[in-house]
Amino acid sequence: MIRTLALAFLLSLAGVGHSTNILEFEGRAYDAETEQFLYLEKHTITLDKEGNYASSSVQYLDEKGDVFASKSVSYEASLIAPSFTFFDYRTDRQISVQNKVGSIKLTSKTGLIETIKNVDVEKASGLVVDAGFDRFIYENWENLLKNKDISFAFLTISRALLVSIDVREKSRTNDSVVYLVEPSNFLLSLLVDPIELTYNIESQRLTRFQGLTNIAKSKNGKVQSDNYVAVIQYKYL
């Protein structure tokens, strides 16, 4: 569940209020304990004529500059519950989420093995899926700045379940605000550390991420079963 939650914060977070139809930024990920460089994220977001998100793409590069994973997102169905496809070329794994009317189709494929699940979301008001978290924060920006905690239903891809998630302020300076993101359920919150997000107040852009990422660890050229816990610093181009 937490791996899926991390996708929402890492793969398509960006700022708003730009006159051009393309927004680009990079994220450099470092090991949270050793501070060793792990990988580079390259984000490209296409905006429509009204300045809303239309689509986005992400490339993940290793220390040699080689692309080892990628992602494409479509906001056509919903800004906060978009469709997307994620590829990890190291393991030949593909995860796809397609937002349909009243339901969401989840497809997981590794090699020739494919698993398909359908989740009924017709009654899930304000449902957030993956990269839609960024648009959800934007839509609730003023309430968050007023120290109002916000909860929302988040779709966990791995278990095809809806989980209640809380966003609350941890600290603030004149320039930035730090939010903690964690499951609303007390028992679930005991099992994992919160994800910590730092935003620039003026630009409303994510500048720093700390927590469990969506990228599986790699050791001696072999992909592991657990994911990186990292600090990611964002730079807007």
C-alpha positions in Angstrom: 0.0 0.0 0.0 2.8 2.5 0.9 4.6 1.8 -2.3 1.5 2.8 -4.2 1.0 5.9 -2.0 4.6 7.0 -2.8 3.7 7.0 -6.6 1.3 9.9 -6.0 4.1 12.1 -4.6 7.0 11.2 -6.8 6.0 10.8 -10.4 4.2 13.9 -11.3 4.4 16.6 -8.6 4.9 20.1 -10.0 4.0 23.8 -9.7 1.3 25.8 -11.2 0.6 29.2 -12.8 2.8 29.1 -15.9 2.1 30.8 -19.2 3.8 28.2 -21.4 2.2 24.8 -22.2 5.2 22.8 -21.1 6.6 22.5 -17.5 9.8 20.7 -16.9 11.6 19.8 -13.6 14.1 17.3 -12.2 14.4 15.4 -8.9 17.7 14.1 -7.6 17.2 11.2 -5.2 19.6 10.4 -2.4 19.6 7.6 0.2 18.0 8.9 3.3 20.7 7.4 5.6 24.0 7.4 3.6 23.1 10.4 1.3 24.4 8.4 -1.6 23.0 9.4 -5.0 20.4 6.9 -6.2 18.7 8.2 -9.4 17.5 11.2 -11.3 13.8 11.9 -12.3 13.1 14.0 -15.4 9.5 15.3 -15.5 7.7 16.9 -18.5 4.1 18.2 -18.1 1.9 19.3 -20.9 -0.7 22.0 -20.1 -3.9 22.7 -22.0 -5.0 26.1 -23.2 -6.6 26.9 -19.8 -3.3 25.9 -18.0 -4.7 22.7 -16.6 -2.7 19.4 -16.7 -3.3 17.5 -19.9 -0.5 14.8 -19.7 2.9 14.2 -18.2 5.8 11.9 -18.6 8.7 10.9 -16.3 12.0 9.2 -17.0 14.2 7.6 -14.3 18.0 7.6 -14.9 20.6 5.8 -13.0 24.1 7.1 -12.0 25.4 6.3 -15.5 22.6 8.4 -17.1 20.8 5.3 -18.5 16.9 5.3 -18.4 15.8 2.3 -16.3 12.1 3.2 -15.8 9.5 5.6 -17.3 5.9 6.7 -16.8 3.2 8.4 -18.8 0.1 10.0 -17.3 -3.2 11.2 -18.9 -5.5 13.6 -17.0 -8.3 13.4 -19.6 -10.6 11.5 -17.3 -9.8 13.4 -14.1 -7.2 15.8 -12.8 -7.1 14.1 -9.4 -7.7 10.5 -10.6 -5.7 10.3 -13.8 -4.8 7.2 -15.9 -1.2 6.1 -16.1 1.3 3.5 -17.2 4.6 2.8 -15.4 7.4 0.7 -16.8 10.4 -0.7 -15.0 12.7 -1.9 -17.7 15.0 -3.7 -15.2 12.4 -6.3 -14.4 10.2 -6.0 -17.5 7.3 -4.9 -15.3 4.4 -2.8 -16.3 1.7 -1.2 -14.1 -1.3 0.4 -15.8 -4.3 2.2 -14.3 -7.3 3.2 -16.6 -10.0 5.5 -15.2 -13.4 4.5 -16.5 -16.9 5.7 -15.7 -17.6 4.4 -12.2 -14.7 2.0 -12.1 -10.9 1.8 -12.4 -9.1 -1.0 -14.3 -5.8 -2.1 -12.8 -3.3 -4.1 -14.9 0.0 -5.5 -13.6 2.2 -7.3 -16.1 5.6 -8.9 -15.7 6.9 -10.6 -18.8 4.0 -12.7 -20.1 2.2 -12.9 -16.7 -0.7 -10.4 -16.5 -3.1 -9.7 -13.7 -6.3 -7.5 -14.2 -8.5 -6.1 -11.4 -11.5 -3.7 -11.5 -12.3 -1.4 -8.6 -15.7 0.1 -8.1 -15.2 3.8 -7.3 -18.6 5.1 -8.2 -19.3 6.1 -4.6 -15.8 7.3 -3.8 -16.3 11.1 -3.9 -13.0 13.0 -4.5 -11.0 9.9 -5.2 -7.3 10.5 -5.6 -5.2 8.3 -7.8 -1.4 8.4 -8.2 -0.2 11.7 -9.7 -3.5 13.3 -9.0 -2.3 14.0 -5.5 -0.5 17.1 -6.8 -3.7 18.5 -8.3 -5.6 17.6 -5.0 -3.0 19.7 -3.0 -3.4 22.6 -5.5 -7.2 22.5 -5.2 -7.0 22.5 -1.3 -4.0 24.9 -1.0 -5.8 27.7 0.8 -7.4 25.3 3.4 -4.1 23.7 4.0 -2.4 27.0 4.6 -5.1 27.8 7.2 -3.9 24.8 9.2 -6.9 22.7 8.2 -6.0 19.0 8.0 -7.4 17.2 5.0 -8.3 13.6 4.4 -9.0 11.8 1.1 -9.7 8.4 -0.4 -6.6 7.1 -2.1 -6.5 4.1 -4.5 -3.7 1.6 -3.5 -2.6 -0.1 -6.7 -1.0 -3.2 -5.2 -4.1 -4.2 -3.3 -6.8 -2.6 -5.4 -8.3 -1.0 -2.3 -9.3 2.5 -1.2 -7.4 3.8 1.8 -8.1 7.0 3.8 -5.1 9.3 3.9 -4.4 12.4 6.1 -2.4 15.5 5.2 -1.4 17.8 8.0 1.1 20.6 8.5 4.3 19.8 10.4 6.1 23.1 10.3 6.3 26.4 8.4 8.7 29.3 7.6 8.2 32.5 5.7 9.1 30.7 2.5 8.1 27.1 2.9 5.6 24.7 4.5 6.2 21.0 5.4 3.3 18.5 5.3 3.1 15.0 6.7 1.1 12.4 4.7 0.1 9.1 6.4 -2.8 6.6 6.6 -5.8 7.8 8.7 -6.1 4.3 10.3 -4.1 4.3 13.5 -2.8 0.7 13.1 -1.7 1.4 9.6 0.1 4.6 10.7 2.1 2.6 13.2 3.5 0.3 10.5 5.1 3.0 8.3 6.8 6.4 8.7 4.9 9.4 7.3 6.0 10.8 3.9 7.3 14.4 4.4 6.7 17.0 1.7 8.2 20.5 1.6 6.5 23.1 -0.6 7.5 26.6 -1.6 4.6 28.8 -0.4 4.8 31.5 -3.1 5.1 29.1 -6.1 3.2 26.2 -4.6 5.9 23.9 -5.9 7.2 20.8 -4.2 10.9 21.3 -3.4 11.7 18.3 -1.2 10.4 14.8 -0.6 11.5 12.4 2.2 10.2 8.9 2.6 9.6 5.6 0.9 9.8 5.9 -2.9 8.1 4.0 -5.7 11.5 2.7 -7.1 12.7 -0.8 -6.2 16.3 -1.0 -4.8 19.1 -2.3 -7.0 22.1 -4.0 -5.5 25.0 -5.3 -7.5 22.9 -5.1 -10.6 20.0 -7.1 -9.1 16.6 -5.5 -8.3 15.4 -6.1 -4.7 11.9 -6.7 -3.3 11.9 -3.5 -1.2 12.0 0.1 -2.3 14.4 3.0 -1.7 13.8 5.3 1.3 15.1 8.6 -0.1 15.4 12.4 0.1 14.6 13.9 -3.3 15.5 17.5 -4.1 13.5 19.2 -6.9 14.8 21.7 -9.4 12.5 23.5 -11.9 13.9 24.3 -15.3 
